[in-house]
Amino acid sequence: MSQPQIPNEADLQAYVDGRLSPTHRAQIDLYLADHPEALEQVRAYQEQNRMLHGLFDHVLDEPLPEELITVTSSKQRRGVFRVAAVLAWLLVGGVSGYLFRGEVTNTLVVSTPFTERAAIAHVVYTKEMLHPVEVGADQEAHLVQWLSKRLGHPLHIPDLTTFGYQLVGGRLLPGDNTGVATQFMYQTTTGVRLTLYISVKDESSAQTAFRIEEQDGQQVMYWAEDTLSFALVGEKDRQRLLAIAQLTYKAMSL
């Protein structure tokens, strides 16, 4: 029997999405049976899909605004549906907000574009096995210089070893419509990952107090300082997340 063809990353993603022919899928099944690293990557993609569906599928059930329903042109309708489809994957619904610089407030808030971007980036890149970051921790000085220049603000990577997190590295990401963002990734010895997302401050992230949003098990602690906004994602223990945010705040204020 001939050896199964080695699949590339696009093949594995198509396998997870169910976009392969039965023959091609059977070939990849054979390959995965003998290659546990590739199988682990497939499982990571499957988990990533599950989390994305959990975060955004509910938006598909929300009614269209009245002004969109009144669109009559078929060309206009196609454009509206395309926009609606994109929004369905970018919007997060209602979340619980808590004020953490002082008394805790159980006020229902709507998630912001900033925290949505932070959560999406966390879900996407923490599941990546081969390329979770663009620049690794072994080039920390270069990483800080590069991302500081792109953000237009000096950055200081916080040392989170007190909480069991080691720096993995970082990457450049798109921010809002006119800017860029950065993501620093940390990992424990057991493989738990935490991300710090930073972008230029906009109206949606102008809160200077520590606040937290939660959606489908993902907690996002965020705050703003000077011209930047910060978000921490990945720690399930809320008190630890607050302590990490406080340490990060001090490090970034140096």
N, C-alpha and C positions, 0 to 999 in steps of 0.2 A: 504494500500500500504506500502511495506517495505521501510525503510529509505535507501537512496542511500549510498553506501559504501564511507567512507572518503578517498579521493585520497591523495597519498603522492606526494612529489615534482616530482618524476620521472613520475608519472601519468599526472601531470599538464604540464610538458614539452612535453610529448608525445601527449597530447591533442593539444597543440599549434602547434606542428610539423605535425599534421594530421596522426599520426601513430597508432591510436586506431581503434578498430572495431566499427561499428555503435552502437552496444549495449553498449559497454563500454563508448563511447562518450556520448550517451544519459544519462547514469548514472551520468557522471560528469556534464552535463548540468543541471540536476536536483539539484545536490549539489551546483553548483555555483549560482543558482537562489536564494538560501537561505543563502549564505555565501559571503557577499560582500568583506571580506578580501581576500578570495581565488580568487574571480573574479578580484580584483585589481592586485593580483600577476600574474594571467594569462595575463592581459592587459600589465603588465610590461614586461613579456616575449615576447609578440607579438611586443611591441615597440622595444625591444632589437633586435629581429630578423630583423625588418624593418631597423634599423640603421646599422646593420652589412651588410645586403644586399646592402644598399646604399653606404657603404664604399668600398665594395670589389667586387660586382657583375661585375663591368665594366672590371675587370681584366680577366674574363672568355672570353671576346670578343677579347682580344689582341692576335695576331698571335704568334705561337710558334717560338722560335729562330730556325734558319736554322739547327744548329747542332743537335737539338732534332728531327727535321723532318726526318733526314737521318738515324735515328735508325731503324734497320731492324728486329732484333730479337723480337719475340712476347713477350718473357719474359722481354727483355729490355724495350719494349714499355709500358708494364704494370707498370714497375717501374717508367718510365718517367711520365706517366699519374698520378700516385699517387703523385709524387713530384709536378707536375703542379697543381693538385687539392689543395694541401696544400698551395702552394705559392699563389694561387688565393685568399685565405682567409687571408693571412698574409701581402700581399703587398698593398700599397696605391699608386695610380697613381700620376701624376704631381700635384703639389700644388703651391700656390703663397707664396713666402717668402719675409719677410720684415725685415730690419735691424733696431733695436730699440735703440742701444746705440749711438745716434747721428742721422744722416740724414736717412730718410726712403728710402729704395731701393726697387723698384718694379721689382725685378728679379725673373724669373721663376726658381724654384728649385725643386729637387726631394726629396720626403719625406724620412727620414732616418729610419733605423730599430729601433732606439731608440724611435723616436716619434710615429712610428707605434705601438710599444708595449705599450706606454703610452696611446694612443688613444683607443686601443683595451681594455686595462684594465679599462679605464674610462667607455666605453660603457657597458661592462659586469657587473661591480660591482655597478655602480650608479643606475642601474635598479633593483638591488636586494633589496627586501623589508624586508626579515627576517634576512639575514646575510650579510649586506653590508661590514662589517669589521670583522677581526679576534679578535682584542683586542679593546675594547671600550675606549672612552675618560675618563671614570671613573678610568681607569688604565693607565693614561698617562705616569707616571714615568716608569712603567714596559715596556710599549710600546716603549718608546724612548731607554731604555737600551737594550732591545731585538733586535730591528732593527739596532741600532748602532753597536752592536756586530756582527750581521750577515753581515753588509756592510763593517765592518772593519774601520769605520770612525764615529766620534761623530756627532750626529744629534741634531738639535734644532727645535722643532715644532713651526712654526710661528703663532703668534696670529693674526687672520684675522677678529676679531670682528669689527674692524673699517669699514670693507666692508660688515658687516652683516652675516659673515660666522662663525659658531660654529664648533669646531672639533667633528667629529663623532667617529673617531678611525683610525686604520690602519691595514695593513696586509703585509705579506711577499709574494713576487711573483718571478717567474723565470725571470732572466735578459737575457743576451746574452747566447751564448753557454757554457760559463764557469762561469757565475756569477749569482747573485741574484739581486732583485730589491725590493723596498718598495713602498707602496702607502698609503698616508694619505688622508682621506676623510673629507670634510667640507660640511656643509649644512646650508641654510638660514631658517628662520622661515616659509617661503612659500614652502620649500621642494626642492629648487634649490641646486644641488650638484656640488662641485668643488673638483678635485683631484690633489694632488701633487705626482708625480712619480719620484723616485730617483734611480739611479743605478751607479755602478762604470763606470767611463768615458771610452768610447771606441772611435774609429776613427770616427764613424758615429755621435757622439754627442760632438765633441771636440770644437765646437764654443763657445768662451767665451762671445761673444755679445748676447744680447737678440734677438732671432729670433722667427718668428711665421709662422706656417703652417696651412693651412685650407683645409679641405676635408669634403664635405657633411654636412657643418654647424658646424663641430667640429673644434675649434681653439686650437692649441697646442703652447704655449709659452715655449721656452726651452733655456737653457744656460748651461755652464759648469764652475766649479770652483774647483781648487785643483784637487782632484782625483775623483770627483763626477759630474754627469750630472743630471739636474733637468728639469722637464716638468710640466706645469700647464695646466689643461684641464677643460673646462666647463663653463667659463665665456664668454658670447657672446659680451659684450662691450669691444672692443679692448683696449681702453684707461684704463679702469678699470683693465683689465687683465695685462697690462703693470705695472700699479701701484702696483697690488698684487705681481707681479714678483719682483719688486724692493724691496718691504717690505720683501718678502721671502728671497731674496738674502742677505739682511742685517742681517736677523735673523740667517741664516745658516752660516754667516761669523763670528759670535760671538766667 
